[in-house]
Amino acid sequence: MESEVQGWLSKIEVYMLEIIEARTLEEGWSFSLRAFDEIPKEVARGFLRDMRSRGLVEFNRGLFREDGEVGGSGYAITRKGREWLKQQLRASDG
């Protein structure tokens, strides 16, 4: 049962990292919790904090909004996050 729960948690993390990576135009771009509309804000925040503690994402002030202006704060995927995501996607293909 515990490994099944861990599998679902990893799937949610993969989903969230895919959203961040797909919307990242260059290094250093960050996205707010609004990028995860399908996930309740409190749940997304918890996942992002956990991923941040593991070095998969980083929190930045001054994120880029949809219109290209700077404002607020948000999360960006790290190199370690990209590598982790690639490993997870390869493992799910295998």
URBELHU-V588854 format. One record per backbone hydrogen bond with DSSP energy under -1.0 kcal/mol. CO is the residue of the C=O (numbers start at 0). NH is the residue of the N-H. If there is no record, write none. Layout:
{{CO;NH} {CO;NH}}
This chain:
{{0;4} {1;5} {2;6} {3;7} {4;8} {5;9} {6;10} {7;11} {8;12} {9;13} {10;14} {11;15} {12;16} {13;17} {14;18} {15;19} {16;20} {17;21} {18;22} {25;28} {30;74} {31;34} {32;35} {35;38} {39;43} {40;44} {41;45} {42;46} {43;47} {44;48} {45;49} {46;50} {47;51} {48;52} {49;53} {50;55} {51;54} {55;77} {57;75} {59;73} {62;70} {64;67} {68;64} {71;61} {73;59} {74;30} {75;57} {77;81} {78;82} {79;83} {80;84} {81;85} {82;86} {83;87} {84;88} {85;89} {86;90} {87;91} {88;92} {89;93}}
